[in-house]
Amino acid sequence: MDDYRAIADELAADIAAGRLHPGDRLLPLRRFARSRRIAASTAARVYQELSRRGLTVGEVGRGTFVRDAAPADEPALAEPGGARVDLEMNFPVLPHHPALLAKSLEHLARPDALAAALRPVGAAGTAAARRAAAAHLARAGWAPDPGRLLFAGNGRQAVAAAIAALVPAGERLGVEALTYPVVKGIAARLGVTLVPLAMDEHGPVPEALRAVAPLRAVYLQPALHNPLGITMPGHRRAELAALLRELDIHAIEDAIYGFLRPDLPPLAALAPERTVLVDSLSKRLAPGLSLGFLAVPAGVAQDVGTALRSGTWAAARFALDAGTRWMADGTAAAIEEEKRADAAARQRIAAERLAGFRVRADPHAYHCWWELPEPWRADTFVAAAARRGIAVTPAGAFTVGSGHAPGAVRLALASPPADALAGALDVLAGLARGAPEDSAPE
C-alpha cells in the first residue's frame, strides 16, 4: 500500500474512533507534512484521499475539516424514495407522466414488435431511431445530422464513451472548476487527469482554457450548468468555439438540461466539427428507462463508436425502441413542455422562499446554487438539514482538483411535490438565519 494511503487509514481510524470529531480542523497542509516528516505532495495526497472517502471537506480560506455525519439511524442521502425531502437528486417526473408514457408503449406488447425490441442493436441504433432523435434534439435552428448520431444506455454512459474516445489514459481533460460529480468518477476509472478551468458569471473563461493548454478535450455544460445553474451567453459560446479551433481540441458538450432552454442553440451549432454533443432522456422523460445520445463529428465518429462497444455502453434495443416511439409520436415533446413550465414554477418558489439570500440560478433550471451566509460551512449545513429530514448537496461534491470548496450548496428542486418543496425551503431559510451551534445535536 502506498504510504499516503496508510497515513489516510490512520486518520480515518481516528475519525471512526472519535479521536477526531465532526467539525475538527485538520492541520494546514505544510504543518501536517512537517509533523509527519513527509513531502508536501504526499500530505496533499493524504488530504485528497480523505476527501475522496467522504471523511473531510475543504473550504476556501478556512481549511480542511472532518465531515459532519447525519445520525446513524437516518436514511442515506444518496438515494431518493425515503421519508426525507430530497433536494439532492433531480428526478423531474410529474404524477400523470407515467400514464402518458405507458400509452405510447402499448405497441411493444405486440409479439412482432416485442420480438424486434428483444434483438441486439449496434451503437448506431436503427434508421428510425436516428430520424426521431435528430428531429427531437433540434433546437433554435440547429439539428444534428441523423447519420452522425450514436446511442448509449444513458447520459452517463454517453459521457464516458466520449471521454474514452477523445482522451487517452494519462492525458488531460479540461472541466469547469465546479462540475457534474459523475465526470470525476469516470475520469478516475479511465485514468484521465481533470484540469479545472476558472469560471466567471458566464461560464468557463476563455483565457483560462488557453492558459492550461495543451489539453486533449474539454467537458462543458453551456446550458443550465450543474451545479451553478448558469447559462452561457451567445458571445461566450462564440469565443469558446473559436478557441476550440485555435487549440485544435474537441469539446464534450453536456446538453442534458438543454431541453429546458429550447430557445438557445448548443455549442455544437457553432463548432460542429469540434463538438461531441451528449444528451439523454433521463431528465427529459424519466430515469427508469433511459436512452443516451451522442451527436458526433465525422472525424471522431469511429472512435466514439468503438468506445461505446468496448465499454458495453451502447443502448439496449428495448429502450431504443421505446424512446423512438416517445419521440416520434409527440409524447416526449408534450412531457418536456410541461417540465419547462414546472421548472419555472419551482424556481419562483425558490426565489420567494430564499429571498434575501445569495442564490444563483437560471429561471428555467431545475436546480439552484446557494452561497451560504457566514458563519455556515457547507458540510455543517448539509448535516443540519439532514437532521431536519432534508437532503441537499455540498459544494465539495462538485469541486475539481485540490482547491477548497466554496461555502455553498446545490438545491435540486425537481423531486418533491411543490408544497413539500416550499416547506423544505422555509425550513432551510430558517436554519440559515440561525447559527450553526443552534442546530447542533444535543
C-alpha positions in Angstrom: 0.0 0.0 0.0 1.2 3.5 -0.8 2.5 5.5 2.2 -0.1 8.2 1.7 -2.9 5.7 1.9 -1.5 4.2 5.1 -1.5 7.7 6.7 -5.0 8.3 5.4 -6.0 5.0 7.0 -4.6 6.2 10.4 -6.6 9.4 10.2 -9.7 7.5 9.1 -9.4 5.3 12.2 -9.0 8.4 14.4 -12.3 9.7 12.9 -14.1 6.4 13.3 -12.9 6.1 17.0 -14.0 9.6 17.8 -10.5 10.9 18.4 -11.2 13.4 15.6 -14.7 14.8 15.8 -17.0 16.2 13.2 -16.1 19.9 12.6 -12.5 19.4 13.8 -10.0 21.3 11.6 -7.0 19.4 10.4 -3.6 20.9 10.4 -2.7 23.2 7.5 -1.0 21.1 4.8 2.6 22.2 5.3 2.3 21.8 9.1 0.8 18.4 8.6 3.7 17.4 6.3 6.3 18.6 8.8 4.6 16.8 11.7 4.7 13.5 9.7 8.1 14.1 8.2 6.7 13.6 4.7 6.8 15.7 1.5 4.1 18.3 1.0 3.0 16.5 -2.2 2.4 13.3 -0.1 0.5 15.3 2.5 -1.7 16.7 -0.3 -2.5 13.2 -1.5 -3.4 12.2 2.1 -5.9 15.0 2.3 -7.3 14.2 -1.2 -7.7 10.6 -0.2 -9.7 11.6 3.0 -11.9 13.8 0.9 -12.4 11.1 -1.7 -13.6 8.7 1.1 -16.1 11.4 2.2 -14.4 11.9 5.6 -13.3 15.5 5.2 -14.3 18.7 3.4 -12.2 21.7 2.5 -13.4 25.3 2.3 -11.8 28.3 0.7 -9.8 30.3 3.2 -10.8 28.2 6.2 -9.0 24.8 5.9 -9.9 21.1 5.9 -12.5 19.8 8.4 -13.7 16.5 9.5 -17.1 15.9 7.8 -20.2 16.1 9.8 -22.3 13.0 9.6 -26.0 12.6 9.9 -27.3 10.4 12.7 -26.8 6.7 12.0 -30.5 5.9 12.2 -31.4 8.3 9.4 -31.6 7.0 5.8 -28.7 7.6 3.4 -28.8 10.7 1.3 -27.6 9.1 -1.9 -30.9 7.5 -2.9 -34.4 9.1 -3.1 -37.6 7.5 -2.0 -37.5 7.5 1.8 -39.3 9.8 4.2 -36.8 12.7 3.6 -37.5 15.7 1.4 -35.0 15.1 -1.4 -33.3 18.3 -2.6 -30.2 16.3 -3.6 -31.3 14.3 -6.6 -33.1 15.8 -9.6 -35.8 13.4 -10.9 -38.5 15.5 -12.6 -41.4 13.1 -13.1 -44.8 14.7 -12.8 -47.6 12.4 -11.5 -49.5 11.9 -14.7 -46.4 11.3 -16.9 -46.2 7.5 -16.3 -49.7 7.1 -17.8 -48.7 9.1 -20.9 -45.5 7.0 -21.3 -47.4 3.7 -20.8 -49.9 4.6 -23.6 -47.1 5.0 -26.1 -45.6 1.6 -25.1 -48.8 -0.4 -26.0 -47.4 -1.2 -29.4 -44.4 -3.1 -27.8 -46.9 -5.6 -26.4 -47.5 -7.0 -29.9 -45.4 -10.2 -30.4 -43.8 -8.9 -33.6 -42.8 -5.5 -32.1 -41.6 -7.2 -28.9 -39.5 -9.7 -30.8 -37.8 -6.9 -32.7 -37.2 -5.0 -29.4 -35.5 -8.0 -27.8 -32.9 -8.3 -30.5 -29.4 -6.8 -30.1 -28.6 -3.5 -31.8 -25.4 -1.6 -32.5 -24.2 1.8 -31.3 -25.7 3.4 -34.4 -29.2 2.2 -33.4 -31.8 2.0 -36.1 -32.7 4.3 -39.0 -36.0 5.1 -37.3 -34.3 6.0 -34.1 -31.8 8.3 -35.8 -34.5 10.1 -37.6 -36.6 10.5 -34.5 -33.7 11.6 -32.3 -32.4 14.1 -34.8 -35.8 15.8 -35.1 -36.4 15.7 -31.3 -33.0 17.1 -30.3 -33.2 20.0 -32.7 -33.5 23.5 -31.1 -33.1 27.1 -32.1 -32.3 26.4 -35.7 -29.8 23.6 -35.0 -30.4 19.9 -35.7 -27.9 17.0 -35.6 -27.1 15.0 -38.7 -29.1 11.7 -38.3 -26.1 9.9 -39.9 -23.8 11.2 -37.1 -26.0 10.0 -34.2 -24.9 7.2 -31.8 -26.9 5.8 -28.8 -25.8 4.9 -25.3 -27.7 3.3 -22.4 -28.0 6.7 -20.6 -26.3 10.1 -20.4 -23.6 8.9 -18.1 -22.5 6.2 -20.4 -22.6 8.7 -23.3 -20.3 11.0 -21.4 -18.0 8.1 -20.5 -17.8 7.0 -24.2 -17.0 10.5 -25.3 -14.2 10.9 -22.8 -12.8 7.4 -23.5 -12.7 8.2 -27.3 -11.2 11.7 -27.0 -8.8 11.5 -24.1 -6.3 8.6 -23.8 -5.3 7.3 -20.3 -2.8 9.6 -18.7 -3.9 12.6 -20.7 -5.7 15.8 -19.6 -9.4 16.8 -19.9 -10.4 20.4 -19.1 -13.5 20.8 -17.0 -15.3 23.7 -15.3 -13.9 24.2 -11.8 -17.3 23.1 -10.4 -18.7 20.2 -12.5 -21.0 17.3 -12.6 -19.6 14.8 -10.0 -20.0 11.7 -12.2 -17.4 13.1 -14.5 -14.8 12.9 -11.7 -15.6 9.3 -11.2 -15.5 8.5 -14.9 -12.1 10.3 -15.3 -10.7 8.4 -12.4 -11.7 5.0 -13.8 -10.3 5.9 -17.3 -7.0 7.2 -15.9 -7.8 10.7 -17.2 -6.5 13.8 -15.4 -9.0 16.6 -14.9 -7.8 20.2 -15.2 -10.1 22.7 -13.6 -11.0 25.8 -15.7 -11.6 29.2 -14.0 -15.1 30.5 -14.3 -17.0 33.8 -14.2 -20.7 34.6 -14.2 -20.9 33.4 -17.9 -19.1 30.1 -17.5 -15.5 29.0 -18.2 -13.2 31.9 -19.0 -11.6 31.5 -22.5 -8.2 32.8 -21.3 -8.2 30.1 -18.6 -8.6 27.5 -21.3 -5.7 28.9 -23.3 -3.6 29.1 -20.1 -3.9 25.4 -19.2 -3.3 24.1 -22.8 -2.4 21.6 -24.0 -5.5 19.5 -23.4 -6.9 16.6 -25.3 -10.5 17.9 -24.9 -12.8 19.9 -22.6 -16.1 18.9 -20.9 -18.6 21.8 -20.8 -22.2 22.4 -19.7 -23.2 25.5 -21.6 -26.9 25.4 -20.8 -28.1 25.4 -17.1 -24.8 24.4 -15.7 -24.8 21.8 -12.9 -24.4 22.9 -10.1 -24.3 26.7 -10.8 -27.4 26.9 -12.8 -25.9 29.5 -15.2 -26.4 29.5 -18.9 -23.6 30.6 -21.2 -24.5 33.7 -23.3 -24.0 33.7 -27.1 -20.8 35.7 -27.1 -19.1 33.3 -24.7 -20.1 30.3 -26.8 -18.7 32.0 -29.9 -15.4 32.7 -28.1 -15.1 29.1 -27.0 -16.0 27.8 -30.4 -13.2 29.9 -31.9 -10.8 28.7 -29.2 -11.5 25.0 -29.9 -10.3 25.6 -33.5 -7.3 27.6 -32.4 -6.2 25.0 -29.8 -7.1 22.0 -32.1 -9.2 20.3 -29.4 -12.7 18.9 -29.1 -15.4 19.8 -26.7 -17.8 17.3 -25.0 -21.0 19.4 -24.6 -23.3 18.0 -21.9 -26.8 19.1 -23.1 -28.8 17.1 -20.6 -30.7 20.1 -19.3 -30.7 21.9 -22.7 -34.3 20.9 -23.3 -35.3 23.4 -20.7 -33.8 26.2 -22.9 -35.0 25.3 -26.4 -34.6 29.0 -27.4 -30.7 28.7 -27.3 -28.6 26.8 -29.8 -25.9 24.5 -28.5 -22.2 25.0 -28.8 -22.3 22.3 -31.4 -24.1 24.7 -33.7 -21.1 27.0 -33.7 -18.3 24.4 -33.8 -20.0 21.2 -35.2 -16.6 19.7 -36.4 -15.2 20.2 -32.9 -18.1 19.2 -30.6 -19.4 15.9 -29.4 -22.9 16.7 -28.0 -24.3 14.4 -25.3 -27.9 14.2 -24.3 -30.4 11.7 -22.8 -34.0 11.0 -22.0 -33.3 10.8 -18.2 -34.3 14.4 -17.4 -36.5 14.9 -20.4 -38.7 11.9 -19.6 -37.8 9.6 -16.7 -34.6 8.0 -15.3 -36.0 4.4 -15.1 -36.0 3.7 -18.9 -33.3 6.0 -20.3 -31.5 6.5 -23.6 -28.3 8.4 -24.3 -27.5 10.3 -27.4 -24.2 11.4 -29.0 -24.1 13.7 -31.9 -20.5 13.2 -33.2 -18.3 14.9 -35.8 -17.2 12.7 -38.7 -13.6 12.8 -37.6 -14.2 11.1 -34.3 -17.3 9.0 -35.1 -15.4 5.8 -35.4 -13.5 6.3 -32.1 -16.7 7.1 -30.2 -18.5 4.1 -31.7 -15.6 1.9 -30.7 -15.7 3.3 -27.2 -19.4 2.6 -26.9 -18.9 -1.0 -28.0 -15.8 -1.8 -25.9 -17.3 -0.2 -22.8 -20.6 -2.1 -23.3 -22.2 1.4 -23.1 -24.4 1.1 -26.3 -28.2 1.3 -25.8 -30.4 -1.8 -25.4 -32.8 -2.3 -28.2 -35.9 -2.2 -26.0 -35.0 1.2 -24.6 -34.1 2.4 -28.1 -37.5 1.3 -29.5 -39.4 2.8 -26.5 -37.5 6.1 -26.8 -38.0 6.2 -30.5 -41.8 5.8 -30.1 -42.0 8.5 -27.4 -40.0 10.9 -29.6 -41.9 10.1 -32.8 -45.4 10.3 -31.6 -45.1 13.6 -29.7 -45.2 12.1 -26.2 -41.7 13.3 -25.3 -42.3 16.8 -26.7 -45.5 17.1 -24.6 -43.9 16.0 -21.4 -40.9 18.3 -21.9 -43.2 21.3 -22.4 -44.9 20.5 -19.1 -41.5 20.2 -17.4 -40.4 23.6 -18.7 -43.4 25.1 -17.0 -42.8 23.0 -13.9 -39.2 24.1 -13.6 -40.1 27.7 -13.9 -42.7 27.4 -11.2 -40.3 25.7 -8.9 -37.7 28.5 -9.4 -40.4 31.0 -8.4 -41.0 29.1 -5.2 -37.3 29.0 -4.5 -36.9 32.8 -5.2 -39.8 33.6 -2.9 -38.7 31.3 0.0 -35.0 32.2 -0.2 -35.4 35.9 -0.8 -32.6 37.9 0.8 -30.0 35.1 0.4 -27.3 34.8 -2.4 -29.0 32.3 -4.7 -27.9 31.8 -8.3 -30.0 30.1 -10.9 -31.3 30.2 -14.5 -35.0 30.9 -14.1 -35.6 27.8 -16.3 -33.5 25.4 -14.3 -34.4 22.5 -12.0 -31.7 23.5 -9.5 -30.1 26.5 -7.9 -26.8 27.3 -6.2 -27.0 28.8 -2.7 -24.0 30.7 -1.3 -24.5 30.3 2.4 -24.2 33.2 4.9 -21.4 33.3 7.4 -20.5 31.5 9.6 -22.1 28.5 8.0 -19.9 25.9 6.3 -21.4 23.8 3.5 -20.9 20.4 5.2 -22.2 21.6 8.6 -25.3 23.0 6.8 -25.8 19.7 5.0 -25.7 17.8 8.3 -28.0 20.2 10.0 -30.5 20.0 7.1 -30.3 16.2 7.3 -31.3 16.3 10.9 -34.5 18.1 9.8 -35.2 15.5 7.1 -33.9 17.4 4.1 -31.2 16.2 1.8 -29.0 18.8 -0.1 -25.6 18.6 -1.7 -22.5 20.4 -0.5 -20.2 22.3 -2.9 -17.4 19.9 -2.3 -19.2 17.2 -4.3 -18.7 19.4 -7.4 -15.2 20.7 -6.8 -12.4 19.6 -9.1 -8.7 19.4 -8.1 -7.1 20.3 -4.8 -8.8 23.7 -4.4 -11.1 24.1 -1.4 -14.9 24.1 -1.9 -16.9 27.3 -1.5 -19.4 27.6 1.3 -22.4 26.8 -0.8 -24.9 24.0 -1.5 -26.8 22.9 -4.6 -30.6 22.6 -4.2 -32.3 20.2 -6.6 -35.9 21.3 -7.0 -37.4 18.7 -9.2 -38.2 15.7 -7.0 -40.6 16.7 -4.1 -44.2 17.9 -4.6 -44.4 21.7 -4.8 -45.9 22.1 -1.3 -43.2 19.9 0.2 -40.5 21.9 -1.7 -41.9 25.2 -0.3 -42.0 23.8 3.2 -38.4 22.4 3.0 -37.1 25.7 1.7 -38.8 27.5 4.5 -37.0 25.2 7.0 -33.7 25.7 5.3 -34.1 29.5 5.2 -34.8 29.5 9.0 -31.8 27.3 9.5 -29.5 29.6 7.6 -30.7 32.6 9.5 -29.6 31.0 12.8 -26.1 30.0 14.0 -24.5 26.6 13.4 -24.3 25.9 17.1 -28.0 26.4 17.4 -28.6 23.4 15.1 -26.1 21.1 16.7 -27.5 17.8 18.1 -27.8 17.7 21.9 
